[in-house]
Amino acid sequence: MPDLRNSGRGSNRSRPDLHRFVRGTFLEGAKLTDTQGTVLVIDDDQDMRWAIRTILAETGLDVAEASAGEGGLELAGRCAPDAVLLDIQMPGIDGEEVLRRLRHQQKDLPVIMVTAYGTIPGAVEAIRSGAFEYITKPFRNERLVEVVRRAVSRHRAAASASTAQVRGAITSVMGHGAAVQLLVDQIETVIATDYSVLIRGETGAGKEVVARCLHEKGPRADHPLVVVDCGSVVDTLIDSEFFGHEKGAYTGAANRRLGWFETAAKGGTLFLDEIGNLSPTGQKALLRALEERVIHRVGGTTPISIDVRVIAATNEVLEERIDRAGFREDLFFRLAEYVIVLPPLRARREDIGFLAGRFLDEARDCVARPRIEIAPAALELLRSHDWPGNARELRSVLRHAALVATEIVTVAQIAGCLTGHRSRAAPPNRSEPGSMALRGRVQDKVREVERDAIIEALERAGGNKAEAARQLGIDYKTYRMKLKIVVERGRAEAHGPS
């Protein structure tokens, strides 16, 4: 049986010869229909990569290939394989070092070591170093497939558990509606990779919630998450903030300081919130770091390699900023390798009830009350509002309502919160035909919902005003007053203007 390392690398051996080297027949009918996935093969021998790819393709697996350790590490971060077949003896970074770095990047990724120089001590050491299995060349096809099958199955089972965690983490905070389920699908697509992610969404829609989920449920969870508010970065301190500085680098630099990149450098995540607020100087510095993956502290000469995943968030359409020369196109493409779009709250009204309940529970703990509920009519009013401030605005309204409510949050209390919030906003442009002040629009909606609630409660109570008041969570006197107003308005509308 020939040794592939002595006769294969750089030779012109034909593929039929390689068939004889990799002993056994291809496994007919062995499709991995229940465990299909992707396997990354890292081996500098082209013929060996071809043989492994052919064998695994017969079983229904996708195969990605890298001819060197450096390329394999990069590809592992981008294609999210279910298992890795790794040659030990390679020029440049050898297999043992690649294994160490893979374990650092993705501790749950099964790595199968493959070598032509197999020894028992070598196998033991590989397993101790974190390898899933150790295979010696020449190997039987059945042995290769069996080991890969186990590795892929284990990883996909772990990934399935991780998927459940991702879905639970998002739905427990944002709700269970169809739009949220689609959002979870977007997160699951990219979470296991090292792709840079751009999160788009309006203010208050939950961009940081998604960013934290990508980090905390992904392979970098054991390393730091560094959150940067790009709008607060002072232009003259950008290099120091991003890359740190040495002692004495400038006046006032009394000690060495690590920058954001270096804090997250060893496997962490850098979250750049509202990236559109970053100045041109900051954009240039950020692009340089992302391209070179090496930084220097201000005042320092030692290059520092960085292993960082970057997640950025914006409430702007950055492509429009590019057209106005307000954002670098090359930086945009670096950041937007994958884009996640958050729907605004008005596009997922089915989640408002869930969110209202969650925010009320939080507020109840703050005000130390055992029970606060929301009246059905008040909830309907919440669902009818457009929420320009999204979930953040809804939370603010519910916290205020919980403070003034007793046991039940009423329509009147929600209406007061809404008009109070919106009356502090800038008035709309009155010059447009048919425009109406926002406060007036909200009050009209409140009156409409309140009228329907008052009438429906009276009908359900069989004409009993006291029972109708109890159902709405208001006192009898208030109910009688509101009912009188509804009746009078109804008569005025019926007779028209006098």
C-alpha positions in Angstrom: 0.0 0.0 0.0 1.7 3.2 -1.1 2.3 6.1 1.4 0.5 9.2 0.0 3.0 11.5 1.6 5.9 9.9 -0.2 4.3 9.4 -3.5 1.4 11.8 -3.8 2.4 15.3 -3.0 3.5 17.0 -6.2 3.2 13.7 -8.2 1.2 13.0 -11.3 -0.5 9.9 -9.8 -3.8 9.3 -11.5 -7.1 9.4 -9.7 -7.7 5.6 -10.3 -4.5 5.0 -8.4 -5.8 7.2 -5.6 -9.0 5.0 -5.6 -6.8 2.1 -4.8 -4.9 4.0 -2.1 -8.1 5.0 -0.3 -9.2 1.4 0.2 -12.7 0.0 -0.1 -15.6 0.8 -2.4 -17.7 3.9 -2.4 -20.7 3.4 -0.1 -23.7 3.0 -2.4 -27.0 4.1 -0.8 -25.3 5.7 2.2 -26.8 9.2 1.8 -26.8 11.1 5.1 -30.3 12.2 4.7 -30.8 12.8 8.4 -27.4 14.4 9.0 -26.5 16.3 5.9 -24.1 19.1 6.5 -20.8 20.7 5.5 -17.3 19.3 6.1 -14.2 21.4 5.8 -11.1 19.6 4.5 -7.7 21.2 5.3 -4.9 19.4 3.6 -2.1 20.7 1.4 -2.3 17.5 -0.8 -4.7 18.2 -3.7 -5.2 14.6 -4.5 -6.1 13.7 -0.9 -8.6 16.6 -0.8 -10.1 15.3 -4.1 -10.4 11.7 -2.7 -12.1 12.8 0.6 -14.4 15.2 -1.3 -15.5 12.4 -3.6 -16.1 9.9 -0.8 -18.1 12.4 1.3 -20.1 13.7 -1.6 -21.3 10.2 -2.2 -22.8 10.2 1.2 -24.7 13.5 0.6 -22.3 15.9 2.4 -21.1 19.3 1.1 -17.3 19.7 1.2 -15.3 22.9 1.4 -11.5 22.8 0.9 -8.4 24.7 2.0 -4.9 23.9 1.0 -3.2 25.6 4.0 -3.8 26.2 7.7 -4.3 30.0 7.3 -6.9 29.6 4.6 -8.6 26.8 6.5 -9.0 29.0 9.6 -10.5 31.8 7.6 -12.9 29.4 5.7 -13.9 27.8 9.0 -15.1 31.2 10.2 -17.0 31.9 7.0 -18.7 28.7 6.0 -19.7 27.4 9.5 -18.8 23.7 8.9 -20.3 20.9 10.9 -16.9 19.1 11.0 -13.3 19.6 10.0 -10.9 17.0 8.5 -7.4 18.4 9.3 -4.1 17.1 8.1 -1.4 17.3 10.8 1.8 17.7 8.7 1.5 20.9 6.6 3.9 23.7 5.6 3.3 27.0 7.4 0.9 26.6 10.3 0.8 22.8 11.1 -2.3 20.9 12.0 -1.7 21.1 15.8 -1.7 24.9 15.7 -4.7 25.0 13.4 -6.5 22.7 15.9 -5.6 24.9 18.8 -7.0 28.0 17.0 -10.1 26.2 15.8 -10.9 25.2 19.4 -10.4 28.8 20.4 -12.7 30.1 17.7 -15.4 27.4 18.0 -15.0 25.1 20.9 -17.9 22.9 19.9 -16.7 22.3 16.3 -15.6 18.6 15.9 -12.1 18.4 14.3 -10.9 15.1 12.9 -7.1 14.8 12.7 -5.8 12.9 9.6 -2.1 11.9 9.1 0.1 9.4 7.3 2.4 9.1 10.3 0.0 7.6 12.9 1.2 6.6 16.3 -0.6 5.8 19.5 1.1 8.6 21.4 0.2 11.0 18.6 -3.4 9.9 18.7 -3.6 10.3 22.4 -2.1 13.8 22.2 -4.5 14.9 19.5 -7.5 13.8 21.6 -6.1 15.6 24.6 -5.7 18.7 22.5 -9.4 18.6 21.7 -9.6 16.6 18.5 -12.8 14.7 18.0 -11.1 11.7 16.4 -7.7 10.6 14.9 -7.6 8.8 11.5 -4.4 7.3 10.0 -3.7 7.1 6.2 -4.4 4.9 4.4 -7.9 4.6 5.7 -11.0 2.6 4.7 -13.8 4.6 3.2 -16.3 3.1 5.7 -14.1 4.2 8.6 -13.9 7.8 7.2 -17.6 8.0 6.6 -18.4 6.6 10.1 -16.3 9.1 11.9 -17.5 12.0 9.9 -21.1 10.8 10.3 -20.7 10.9 14.1 -19.0 14.3 14.1 -21.6 15.9 11.9 -24.5 14.4 13.9 -23.1 15.6 17.2 -22.4 19.1 15.9 -25.9 19.4 14.3 -27.5 18.2 17.5 -25.6 20.9 19.4 -26.6 23.4 16.7 -30.2 22.4 17.1 -30.0 23.1 20.8 -28.3 26.4 20.1 -31.1 27.3 17.6 -33.7 26.7 20.3 -31.7 29.0 22.6 -31.6 31.7 20.0 -35.3 31.5 19.3 -36.1 31.5 23.0 -33.7 34.4 23.7 -35.4 36.6 21.0 -39.0 35.6 21.5 -38.8 36.0 25.2 -37.9 39.6 24.7 -39.6 40.6 21.5 -42.7 38.4 21.1 -43.8 35.4 19.1 -45.3 37.0 16.0 -44.6 36.0 12.4 -42.2 39.0 11.9 -40.1 38.0 14.9 -40.0 34.4 13.7 -38.5 35.6 10.4 -36.0 37.7 12.4 -34.9 34.7 14.2 -34.4 32.9 10.9 -32.1 35.7 9.8 -30.1 35.5 13.1 -29.8 31.7 12.8 -28.4 31.9 9.3 -25.3 33.9 10.3 -24.8 33.3 14.1 -22.3 30.5 13.8 -20.1 32.4 11.2 -17.6 35.2 11.5 -19.4 37.3 9.0 -19.6 41.0 9.8 -23.3 41.8 10.4 -25.1 45.1 9.8 -28.4 45.4 11.7 -30.9 47.9 10.3 -33.8 49.2 12.3 -35.6 52.2 13.6 -34.6 53.8 17.0 -36.0 51.6 19.8 -36.6 48.6 17.6 -34.2 46.3 19.4 -30.9 46.4 17.5 -28.8 45.9 20.6 -31.0 42.9 21.6 -30.1 41.2 18.3 -26.4 42.1 18.6 -26.2 40.6 22.1 -27.9 37.5 20.9 -25.4 37.1 18.0 -22.6 37.3 20.5 -24.0 35.5 23.5 -25.5 32.5 21.6 -22.7 32.3 19.1 -19.2 30.7 19.2 -17.6 33.8 20.7 -19.8 33.9 23.8 -16.9 33.1 26.2 -15.0 36.3 25.0 -15.8 40.0 25.5 -18.6 41.9 23.9 -17.5 45.5 23.6 -20.3 48.0 22.9 -19.3 51.3 21.2 -21.7 54.3 20.8 -20.3 55.8 17.6 -22.1 59.0 18.2 -20.1 59.7 21.4 -16.6 59.2 19.9 -14.6 62.4 20.0 -12.9 62.9 16.6 -9.5 63.8 18.2 -9.5 60.7 20.3 -10.6 58.1 17.7 -7.3 56.3 17.4 -6.9 56.1 21.2 -10.5 54.9 21.7 -10.3 52.3 18.9 -6.7 51.1 19.4 -5.5 52.3 22.8 -2.3 54.2 23.7 1.0 53.8 25.4 2.0 55.7 28.5 3.2 59.1 27.5 1.9 58.9 24.0 0.4 62.4 24.4 -0.2 64.9 27.1 -2.5 63.3 29.7 -1.7 59.7 28.8 -0.5 58.8 32.2 -0.9 55.0 31.7 -1.1 52.4 29.0 -4.7 52.0 27.9 -6.3 49.2 25.8 -8.6 50.4 23.1 -11.9 48.8 22.1 -10.4 46.6 19.4 -7.7 45.2 21.7 -10.2 44.5 24.5 -12.1 42.3 22.1 -9.1 41.2 20.2 -8.8 37.6 21.3 -12.0 36.1 20.0 -14.5 38.7 21.1 -17.2 40.9 19.4 -17.1 44.6 18.7 -20.6 46.1 18.5 -20.6 49.5 16.7 -24.0 51.1 17.6 -25.3 53.8 15.2 -22.4 53.4 12.9 -23.8 56.2 10.7 -22.7 58.7 13.3 -19.0 57.8 13.0 -17.0 60.7 11.5 -15.0 60.3 8.3 -11.8 60.1 10.4 -13.3 57.3 12.4 -14.5 55.5 9.3 -11.0 55.5 7.8 -9.4 54.2 11.0 -12.1 51.4 11.3 -11.7 50.4 7.7 -7.9 50.1 8.1 -8.3 47.8 11.1 -10.8 45.6 9.4 -8.7 45.2 6.3 -5.4 44.6 8.0 -6.6 42.8 11.1 -3.6 44.4 12.8 -3.6 47.5 15.0 -1.0 49.7 16.8 -1.5 51.6 20.0 -1.0 55.3 19.8 2.6 55.9 20.5 3.5 52.2 20.1 5.4 50.3 17.4 4.4 46.7 18.2 1.8 45.3 15.8 -1.2 43.6 17.6 -3.1 41.0 15.7 -6.8 41.0 16.3 -9.4 38.2 16.1 -12.7 40.2 16.3 -16.1 39.9 14.9 -17.7 43.2 14.1 -21.5 43.9 14.4 -22.8 47.3 13.4 -26.2 48.9 13.8 -27.8 51.8 12.1 -31.2 53.5 11.9 -30.2 55.1 8.6 -30.2 53.9 5.0 -26.4 54.0 4.6 -26.6 53.6 0.9 -28.2 57.1 0.7 -25.3 58.5 2.8 -22.9 56.9 0.4 -24.5 58.7 -2.5 -24.1 62.0 -0.6 -20.4 61.2 0.2 -21.4 60.9 3.9 -20.3 57.3 4.4 -17.5 55.3 2.8 -18.7 52.7 0.3 -15.7 50.4 1.0 -16.5 50.4 4.7 -20.1 49.7 4.0 -19.2 46.6 2.1 -16.9 45.5 4.9 -19.6 45.8 7.5 -22.6 44.6 5.5 -21.4 41.0 4.7 -24.8 40.0 6.1 -27.7 42.4 6.8 -30.4 41.8 9.4 -33.5 44.0 9.1 -35.6 44.6 12.2 -39.3 45.3 11.6 -40.8 48.4 13.4 -43.4 47.7 16.1 -46.2 49.0 13.9 -45.4 46.2 11.5 -45.9 43.5 14.2 -48.9 44.7 16.2 -49.6 41.1 17.2 -46.6 41.4 19.7 -47.9 44.5 21.4 -50.0 42.6 23.9 -47.0 40.4 24.9 -44.7 43.4 25.2 -47.2 45.4 27.2 -47.5 42.5 29.7 -43.7 42.2 30.0 -43.2 45.9 30.5 -46.0 46.0 33.1 -44.5 43.2 35.0 -41.1 45.0 35.1 -42.8 48.2 36.2 -44.8 46.4 38.9 -41.6 45.2 40.5 -40.3 48.8 40.5 -43.5 50.2 42.1 -43.8 47.3 44.5 -47.4 46.4 43.6 -48.6 42.8 43.6 -51.0 43.1 40.7 -51.3 45.4 37.7 -53.4 44.4 34.6 -54.4 46.3 31.5 -58.0 46.8 30.5 -59.0 45.3 27.1 -59.9 48.7 25.7 -56.6 50.1 26.8 -54.8 47.3 25.1 -56.7 48.0 21.9 -55.6 51.6 22.1 -52.0 50.5 22.4 -52.4 48.3 19.3 -53.9 51.1 17.3 -50.9 53.5 18.0 -48.1 53.7 15.4 -45.3 53.8 17.9 -42.7 55.9 16.2 -40.4 55.2 19.1 -41.0 51.4 18.8 -40.7 49.1 21.8 -38.7 51.7 23.7 -41.6 54.2 23.5 -44.1 51.4 24.5 -42.0 50.6 27.5 -42.0 54.2 28.6 -45.7 54.5 28.2 -46.4 51.4 30.3 -44.0 52.4 33.0 -45.8 55.7 33.4 -49.2 54.1 33.3 -48.2 51.6 36.0 -47.2 54.4 38.2 -50.6 56.2 38.1 -52.7 53.0 37.9 -54.1 51.1 40.9 -54.8 47.6 39.8 -55.9 48.1 36.2 -54.4 50.3 33.6 -57.4 52.1 31.9 -58.0 53.7 28.5 -57.9 57.1 30.1 -54.5 56.5 31.7 -53.0 55.1 28.4 -54.5 58.1 26.5 -52.9 60.5 29.0 -49.6 58.8 28.6 -49.7 58.9 24.8 -50.8 62.5 24.6 -48.2 63.4 27.2 -45.4 61.7 25.2 -46.4 63.1 21.9 -47.2 66.6 23.0 -43.5 67.0 23.9 -42.5 66.1 20.3 -42.0 68.7 17.6 -45.3 69.7 16.0 -45.9 68.4 12.4 -45.7 70.6 9.4 -49.1 72.4 9.2 -48.4 73.7 5.8 -49.2 70.4 4.1 -52.9 70.1 2.9 -55.0 67.9 5.2 -52.3 67.7 8.0 -53.5 67.5 11.6 -51.6 68.0 14.8 -50.4 64.7 16.2 -52.0 65.4 19.6 -55.3 66.0 17.9 -55.0 62.8 15.9 -54.2 60.8 19.1 -57.1 62.4 21.0 -59.5 61.6 18.1 -58.4 57.9 18.2 -58.7 57.9 22.0 -62.3 59.2 21.9 -63.2 56.6 19.2 -61.8 53.7 21.2 -63.2 55.0 24.5 -66.7 55.5 23.0 -66.7 51.9 21.7 -65.4 50.5 25.0 -68.1 52.4 27.0 -70.9 51.2 24.8 -69.7 47.6 24.6 -69.3 47.4 28.4 -72.8 48.7 28.9 -74.2 46.1 26.5 -72.2 43.3 28.1 -73.5 44.5 31.5 -77.1 44.4 30.4 -77.5 48.2 30.9 -76.0 48.0 34.5 -73.7 51.1 34.6 -72.0 50.0 37.8 -71.1 46.6 36.3 -69.9 48.3 33.1 -67.7 50.6 35.2 -66.2 47.6 37.0 -65.5 45.8 33.7 -63.6 48.9 32.5 -61.7 49.3 35.7 -63.0 52.8 36.5 -65.3 54.1 39.2 -69.0 54.5 38.7 -69.0 58.3 38.7 -66.4 58.5 36.0 -68.3 56.0 33.9 -71.5 58.0 34.1 -69.7 61.1 33.1 -68.0 59.5 30.1 -71.3 57.8 29.1 -73.0 61.2 29.2 -70.3 62.7 26.9 -70.7 59.8 24.5 -74.5 60.3 24.3 -74.2 64.0 23.8 -71.6 63.7 21.1 -73.8 61.1 19.4 -76.8 63.5 19.4 -74.6 66.4 18.1 -73.3 64.2 15.2 -76.8 63.0 14.4 -78.2 66.6 14.1 -75.2 68.1 12.5 -73.9 71.7 13.0 -76.5 74.2 14.3 
